[in-house]
Amino acid sequence: MKSLLNASVNRLLGGGYHKASLESAEQLFLAPPFTEEVVGSVRRISTRLSLNSDEASRMLWQRESNAASQSEYDALSPVFARMARPGSILEIGPGFGRSVAFFGKKGVWDASAAVHLYDATGEETKYKQKHYDKPPKWPDVSSFCGDLAFLRECLKYNHIGNYQIHDAALTPLRELPGPFDLIYAFYSVGFHWSLDYYLDELEPLLHEKSVMVCTLNKHFKMSERLREFWTEIIEVRDLKRSSQPERLMVLSRTPLPERAVDDSLGAISKPLG
Ligand SMILES: C[S@@+](CC[C@H](N)C(=O)[O-])C[C@H]1O[C@@H](n2cnc3c(N)ncnc32)[C@H](O)[C@@H]1O
């Protein structure tokens, strides 16, 4: 039965993925059962996958979600090691919580940390490149494709309890209860929409030692506004054979130390170099 399921997942994946990355990732984010309603929500976010309401699709989404998170975690581990362990975290555009589940279970923060998730329920997406330099400005909610009820369900399914969801359709970014030690956004602001247009709102959420991370669009160019911050770009091992490696922008008001700040953090505090 298990090998039949693996065969269906591999068929659904086609030849475009690095099989090793998908198979070696720790399965820390658990996808709940795929009903028609669940698949409807997942399809709006995971537009690249062809999904049905069956076990093979559930496994495919779970594997792809964990493989993406594993690559991001591996790329960011040296960065996490160079900052104090975050006590307050904001994720912008968490979708269905794959990253918060993965990072939380990996111990990027501990159970007492305050985790804030900022997303909204919506039907539409503005993923096309033409929107990159013209992101919808709040209160325009036309970039939302999340589902807050399903996000809650996924977090419960993954036994994640200590979090607060902020509805992005009701609250502007700048009104979130910052500053935060760590802010991150994967395939959201900074990727579909240029980070430049969010910096005025993000700046008040950053203290001197906060770190912000986001996935970069392949057309990303450094801007004068971004040069006001300390930035570093790191490559992420890519899941797809044909594509260029994804890049992450790491941004803060002041430079991160060159070496790990705390050697008691175990796996994520390996000294650099
Ligand atoms: C492509 S999904 C990525 C989801 C998740 N980060 C991942 O990598 O699996 C983009 C997410 O960002 C959310 N989003 C879009 N615009 C946003 C905004 N201005 N503020 C917060 N979230 C936003 C969408 O609703 C959606 O959940």
The ligand as a MOL file (V3000), in Angstrom:
LIG
                    3D

  0  0  0     0  0            999 V3000
M  V30 BEGIN CTAB
M  V30 COUNTS 27 29 0 0 0
M  V30 BEGIN ATOM
M  V30 1 C 1.9610 32.0360 -2.2200 0
M  V30 2 S 1.2430 32.1320 -0.6380 0 CHG=1
M  V30 3 C 2.6430 31.6320 0.3320 0
M  V30 4 C 2.2230 30.9440 1.5880 0
M  V30 5 C 3.3580 30.4680 2.4860 0
M  V30 6 N 4.2040 31.5710 2.9360 0
M  V30 7 C 4.1970 29.4280 1.7900 0
M  V30 8 O 5.3340 29.7280 1.3930 0
M  V30 9 O 3.7090 28.3010 1.6390 0 CHG=-1
M  V30 10 C 1.1470 33.8860 -0.2910 0
M  V30 11 C 0.4010 34.1820 1.0120 0
M  V30 12 O 0.5590 35.5700 1.3100 0
M  V30 13 C -0.7170 36.1130 1.6630 0
M  V30 14 N -0.6700 37.5630 1.3830 0
M  V30 15 C -0.7960 38.1930 0.2180 0
M  V30 16 N -0.6510 39.5220 0.3650 0
M  V30 17 C -0.4230 39.7440 1.6720 0
M  V30 18 C -0.2170 40.9050 2.4710 0
M  V30 19 N -0.2110 42.1220 1.9390 0
M  V30 20 N -0.0320 40.7450 3.7880 0
M  V30 21 C -0.0590 39.5080 4.3590 0
M  V30 22 N -0.2570 38.3740 3.6530 0
M  V30 23 C -0.4470 38.4890 2.3280 0
M  V30 24 C -1.7040 35.3250 0.8390 0
M  V30 25 O -3.0290 35.3960 1.3500 0
M  V30 26 C -1.1100 33.9200 0.9340 0
M  V30 27 O -1.5120 33.2370 2.0930 0
M  V30 END ATOM
M  V30 BEGIN BOND
M  V30 1 1 1 2
M  V30 2 1 2 3
M  V30 3 1 2 10
M  V30 4 1 3 4
M  V30 5 1 4 5
M  V30 6 1 5 6
M  V30 7 1 5 7
M  V30 8 2 7 8
M  V30 9 1 7 9
M  V30 10 1 10 11
M  V30 11 1 11 12
M  V30 12 1 11 26
M  V30 13 1 12 13
M  V30 14 1 13 14
M  V30 15 1 13 24
M  V30 16 1 14 15
M  V30 17 1 14 23
M  V30 18 2 15 16
M  V30 19 1 16 17
M  V30 20 1 17 18
M  V30 21 2 17 23
M  V30 22 1 18 19
M  V30 23 2 18 20
M  V30 24 1 20 21
M  V30 25 2 21 22
M  V30 26 1 22 23
M  V30 27 1 24 25
M  V30 28 1 24 26
M  V30 29 1 26 27
M  V30 END BOND
M  V30 END CTAB
M  END
